[in-house]
Amino acid sequence: MTDWPSRVDGLAEHALPLDDRGLAYGDGLFETILLYRGRPVLWDAHLDRLKRGADALGIAAPTSPDWQQDLAGLLLQCPAPLPERLVLKLVLTRGGGGRGYAVDPASAPRRISRLLPAPPADAALRESGIRLRWCGLRLSRQPRLAGLKHLNRLEQVLARAECSDPDIDEGLLCDSSGTVVSAIAGNLFVGRGGRLLTPPINAAGVAGTCRGALLAAGVAVEQALGIADIESADELFLCNSVRGILPVGRLGDRCWPVGPLTRAALACLAAIDPAFE
Ligand SMILES: Cc1ncc(COP(=O)(O)O)c(C=O)c1O
């Protein structure tokens, strides 16, 4: 299927008005959600993060039934049989209008939803692990935006361009103070001395829903980490809500087998949702 379904403010639509502030300024938020057998995985966590972001930006958040109705419409637009795994992308922008950066108080938020193909399953990568490098780009520290999945993703676009080597799958990022934050498109977990640690997301980075699920299950705790802590780790993995847990096999000269804490986290995530089995 080439023309994947999309909806704007509840109607089947593929185009946006040119004055949309999401396009002009990245003035909005998004969620990328795994749709497993037609069911959005970690749905409440995604909508909670979207609501937190909308509150932080002063955008009126649509209700959960609004998004649910959009999903039902997208699924109706999708020819059978439905693939087992799809990606549901939700975008909320402040809408159009305003004078320059100044917001028009009358502007109405815009709700966009799309279905997209899911990336191929990572069964082999789960055993071999993914190959990482450090990115030179430093993430800006901005506590007011930290944790949110806002539409300004130029840092990730630039960082991704540093990973064009076919032997590299993903990059790791520090912020401007040299503190480790995350991977380009996922959160980082670090096994050290029998404990699983993940960097706090209070100055930069996205508070991932998959990360949140693992923290809530009590398998890991937050701890500030530097580059040396990562390079001397006993094991590492990345996670995001579409690909689940991805063990790290190599970073620079260091190689790791899939470790016991990673295997326990894999089992924990599969118990949280069978989509991650
Ligand atoms: C920059 C960044 N950090 C973290 C994540 C992980 O978030 P989630 O687990 O909600 O997918 C993502 C997901 O794409 C991301 O783009």
The ligand as a Tripos MOL2 file, in Angstrom:
@<TRIPOS>MOLECULE
LIG
   16    16     1     0     0
SMALL
NO_CHARGES

@<TRIPOS>ATOM
      1 C1         14.6530   11.4220   20.9090 C.3       1 LIG1
      2 C2         13.8810   10.2480   21.4320 C.ar      1 LIG1
      3 N1         14.0800    9.8460   22.7020 N.ar      1 LIG1
      4 C3         13.3880    8.8010   23.2170 C.ar      1 LIG1
      5 C4         12.4790    8.1060   22.4450 C.ar      1 LIG1
      6 C5         11.7330    6.9440   23.0450 C.3       1 LIG1
      7 O1         10.3880    7.2970   23.2890 O.3       1 LIG1
      8 P1          9.2310    6.2000   23.2760 P.3       1 LIG1
      9 O2          9.6620    5.0940   24.1950 O.co2     1 LIG1
     10 O3          8.0350    6.9040   23.7840 O.co2     1 LIG1
     11 O4          9.0960    5.7220   21.8660 O.co2     1 LIG1
     12 C6         12.2590    8.4840   21.1340 C.ar      1 LIG1
     13 C7         11.3040    7.7520   20.2910 C.2       1 LIG1
     14 O5         11.3150    7.8530   19.0810 O.2       1 LIG1
     15 C8         12.9660    9.5940   20.6090 C.ar      1 LIG1
     16 O6         12.7860    9.9990   19.3350 O.3       1 LIG1
@<TRIPOS>BOND
     1     1     2 1
     2     2     3 ar
     3     2    15 ar
     4     3     4 ar
     5     4     5 ar
     6     5     6 1
     7     5    12 ar
     8     6     7 1
     9     7     8 1
    10     8     9 2
    11     8    10 1
    12     8    11 1
    13    12    13 1
    14    12    15 ar
    15    13    14 2
    16    15    16 1
@<TRIPOS>SUBSTRUCTURE
     1 LIG1         1 GROUP 0 **** ****
